[in-house]
């Protein structure tokens, strides 16, 4: 029998630990709420 795995299995925000809304692009692995706080420190520009 094949073990079922979830896509959220092991994907957590490195900053706050939540598994909801995690941005994995560019190896960030932080949630969208934390990204709003530290995005400018990571040299991402806000366009909206």
C-alpha positions as CSV (number, residue, x, y, z in Angstrom):
1,X,0.0,0.0,0.0
2,X,1.3,3.5,-1.0
3,X,1.6,6.0,1.8
4,X,-0.4,9.2,1.1
5,X,1.5,12.5,1.4
6,X,0.2,16.0,1.4
7,X,1.8,18.9,-0.4
8,X,1.8,20.8,2.9
9,X,3.7,18.0,4.5
10,X,6.8,19.6,6.0
11,X,6.2,23.0,4.3
12,X,6.1,25.6,7.1
13,X,7.1,29.2,7.4
14,X,10.6,29.6,8.7
15,X,9.6,32.7,10.6
16,X,6.3,32.0,12.3
17,X,5.8,28.2,11.7
18,X,2.4,28.3,10.0
19,X,1.7,26.1,6.9
20,X,-0.9,28.4,5.3
21,X,0.1,30.7,2.4
22,X,3.7,29.7,2.3
23,X,5.8,31.2,-0.5
24,X,8.4,28.7,-1.7
25,X,9.7,30.6,-4.7
26,X,13.4,31.4,-4.7
27,X,13.8,29.2,-1.6
28,X,12.0,31.7,0.7
29,X,9.8,29.3,2.6
30,X,8.0,32.1,4.4
31,X,4.2,32.8,4.6
32,X,2.6,35.8,2.9
33,X,2.0,37.6,6.1
34,X,5.7,37.4,7.1
35,X,6.7,38.3,3.6
36,X,4.9,41.6,3.9
37,X,7.0,42.4,6.9
38,X,10.4,41.4,5.5
39,X,9.9,41.7,1.7
40,X,11.6,45.1,1.5
41,X,14.5,43.8,3.5
42,X,14.9,41.1,0.9
43,X,15.0,43.7,-1.8
44,X,11.5,43.0,-3.2
45,X,9.7,46.0,-4.4
46,X,6.0,46.6,-3.6
47,X,4.0,47.4,-6.7
48,X,0.5,47.6,-5.4
